[in-house]
Amino acid sequence: MEKHIYTVTELTTQIRNIVEGNFSDVLVEGEISNFKSYPSGHMYFDLKDENAVLPAVMFNAKNRLRFEPENGMKVIANGRASIYPKSGKYQLIVESIEPAGKGALYLAFEQLKDNLKKEGLFDAEHKKPIPPFPEKIGIVTSIKGAAIRDILRTITERFPVPLIIINSVQVQGETAAREIACAINEFNELDEEIRPDVLIVGRGGGSIEDLWAFNEEVVARAIYDSRIPIISAVGHETDFTISDFVADVRALTPTDAGKRVVAKSKRELFDDLEKGWMIRLESAMEHALENRMSQLNGFLSLLRTLHPKSRIEFYQQQLDSLTSGLQDFFTHYISLKNEEVKNLCGKLLVLNPEAILERGYSVTFLLPEHEIIRDAEKVKKDDELEIKVKKGIIQARVN
């Protein structure tokens, strides 16, 4: 019986069918070598160990990988074995690849962090100061998340700001990073009259996957290019993102961002004003005392110069009179200044927004924007309201 004579194509095709049929979904661990990446997004490399080399290719890799493969990196590749007929060589067509021992997201984070640090995006010389009493605050976060409520509550409790602008964005998912970057750019493009003095960019806590939008390069560069100072407020105290390193200030939490954006509370400001008046009063009293003591020393010097007994008695009378007058002066002066301090404290208390609430008044906000209502025509039926009184907040709905 004659043996069948195969063409090269026939034999190669049969071998290919056997290989692909038996190794259609395999995991292969090895070290990357001869790595090449092309503008098309395709990547070609070898996987090797101490005894063998396996050619591999990953098509459209840049659209599917969060990290950059490198020569010498140990990885686990998932794919199918195949034969490339034109060269007669077998290869692994890779569908996914993970660093061996480290997660892809962690590796991507470290790679981007190192690259941006080398470029100088984290340098202290680029950090902009946060204004202590901003009149306009911009917030980039999701209007649906808990973070926005924490930020707004903290700001309004410490020192209400005349204007707060919220640009609601997705904070996780495929579009989140682009939306966050666009929101930052939009705030910077506003006219100066309404452009915020400071921005808070962030979200509440979550897994590394949930926070990943704040690890994207597009967000990092938008923060770096911003002319407006930015406070990064992402996740919990233990969470760190690329945004934290690039931003002008890192807040531990969204609530902490609310504290940092307003440097002093109403009570702290009141205490500072009171302290300032006391310092001025003490300084005035010390100055007056120095002048009187100078006069007294002058008289004493004159007495020492004119020693005769008669002159001594004369100046003794003058000295007694001056001493008595000095005592009367300080008694009257201290009384006047105490009254002045009381008047100033009374004025400060009148100017204190909390004093208005103490008298039974309230402040009504329209939800969810937290806009202060000054005109009843601005609300309509079923609108949700938040009414701030001296002790607590009342939630209401318009009937």
Helices and strands as residue ranges (DSSP letters): H 8-22, E 26-37, E 43-48, E 53-58, G 61-63, E 74-84, E 89-99, H 104-119, G 124-126, E 136-141, H 146-158, E 163-168, H 176-188, E 198-203, G 212-215, H 217-225, E 230-234, H 242-246, E 249-250, H 254-261, H 266-305, H 309-351, H 353-358, E 363-366, E 371-372, G 376-378, E 384-388, E 393-397
